[in-house]
């Protein structure tokens, strides 16, 4: 009977070890699955950030176009006022003084707009750099 007991015990030990191996494999598979799920979440977050940055870039470019259009309008107004002022159309002193004030205001506004255009261009450049970095990060995440 002892031989059968040893044999049975040995067989049960082998079955237990097999079961332990299966459980370890399942655990490793589960851990791998968790890693994959985490990577997918990171990739989705990166895509969301990428889309957000692209939208921010589009809005910044739209604002730049708006500022440039406003600058062109003011430049046109300045040219028009210069033509009136120095073209001899206006001869009244008060009107000339008002036109000079208006011209000065337009010039100041034009300078302000030009400064805003430069700031917006720098902003766009920074956003484009960030966008490029995020695209590279996304590519790296997709490879992993």
C-alpha positions in Angstrom: 0.0 0.0 0.0 2.9 2.3 0.7 4.0 2.1 -2.9 0.6 3.1 -4.1 0.5 5.9 -1.6 3.9 7.2 -2.8 2.8 6.8 -6.4 -0.5 8.6 -5.8 1.3 11.3 -3.9 3.9 11.7 -6.6 1.1 11.9 -9.2 -0.8 14.5 -7.1 2.4 16.5 -6.7 2.9 16.4 -10.5 -0.7 17.5 -11.1 -0.3 20.3 -8.6 2.8 21.5 -10.3 1.1 21.4 -13.6 -1.8 23.4 -12.2 0.7 25.9 -10.7 2.4 26.3 -14.0 -1.0 26.9 -15.7 -1.8 29.5 -13.0 1.5 31.2 -13.5 1.0 31.3 -17.3 -2.5 32.7 -16.8 -1.1 35.3 -14.4 1.6 36.3 -16.9 -1.0 36.4 -19.7 -3.2 38.5 -17.4 -0.3 40.8 -16.6 0.5 41.1 -20.4 -3.1 41.9 -21.0 -3.0 44.6 -18.4 0.1 46.0 -20.0 -1.5 46.0 -23.4 -4.7 47.7 -22.0 -2.5 50.3 -20.3 -0.6 50.9 -23.6 -3.9 51.3 -25.4 -5.1 53.9 -22.9 -1.8 55.8 -23.2 -2.1 55.7 -27.0 -5.7 57.0 -26.8 -4.7 59.7 -24.4 -1.9 60.7 -26.8 -4.3 60.8 -29.7 -6.6 63.0 -27.7 -3.8 65.4 -26.8 -2.7 65.3 -30.4 -6.1 66.3 -31.6 -6.4 69.0 -29.0 -3.0 70.4 -30.1 -4.1 70.3 -33.7 -7.3 72.2 -32.8 -5.2 74.7 -30.8 -3.0 75.2 -33.9 -5.9 75.7 -36.2 -7.4 78.3 -33.8 -4.0 80.1 -33.6 -3.7 80.2 -37.4 -7.3 81.5 -37.7 -6.5 84.2 -35.1 -3.3 85.1 -37.1 -5.3 85.5 -40.3 -7.8 87.7 -38.5 -5.0 89.9 -37.2 -3.3 90.1 -40.6 -6.6 91.1 -42.2 -7.1 93.7 -39.5 -3.6 95.0 -40.1 -4.2 95.3 -43.8 -7.4 97.2 -43.2 -5.6 99.6 -40.9 -2.7 100.0 -43.4 -5.3 100.8 -46.1 -6.9 103.4 -43.8 -3.5 104.9 -43.1 -2.8 105.2 -46.8 -6.2 106.7 -47.4 -5.7 109.3 -44.7 -2.2 110.1 -45.9 -3.6 110.7 -49.4 -6.3 113.0 -48.0 -3.9 114.8 -45.7 -1.1 115.4 -48.2 -3.2 115.4 -51.3 -4.6 118.8 -50.8 -8.3 117.7 -50.5 -8.5 119.1 -47.0 -7.6 122.8 -46.3 -9.3 123.5 -43.0 -6.8 123.6 -40.1 -9.1 121.9 -37.6 -9.8 119.1 -40.1 -6.1 118.7 -40.8 -5.4 118.5 -37.1 -8.1 115.9 -36.7 -6.7 113.9 -39.6 -3.2 114.0 -38.1 -4.7 112.7 -34.8 -6.5 110.0 -36.6 -3.4 109.1 -38.5 -1.4 108.9 -35.3 -4.1 106.6 -33.7 -4.1 104.4 -36.8 -0.3 104.1 -36.7 -0.3 103.2 -33.0 -3.1 100.6 -33.7 -1.1 99.3 -36.6 2.0 98.9 -34.4 -0.1 97.1 -31.8 -1.5 94.7 -34.4 2.0 94.1 -35.8 3.2 93.2 -32.3 0.2 90.8 -31.9 0.9 89.2 -35.3 4.5 88.5 -34.2 3.4 87.1 -30.8 0.8 84.9 -32.6 3.5 83.7 -35.1 5.7 82.7 -32.2 2.8 81.0 -30.5 2.1 79.0 -33.7 5.7 78.0 -33.9 5.6 76.7 -30.3 2.4 74.8 -30.9 3.8 73.3 -34.1 6.9 72.1 -32.1 4.7 70.6 -29.4 2.6 69.0 -32.1 5.6 67.4 -33.8 6.9 66.1 -30.4 3.5 64.6 -29.7 3.4 62.9 -33.1 6.8 61.4 -32.4 5.7 60.2 -29.0 2.6 58.6 -30.6 4.8 56.8 -33.2 7.0 55.5 -30.4 4.0 54.3 -28.4 2.6 52.6 -31.5 5.9 50.8 -32.0 6.0 49.6 -28.4 
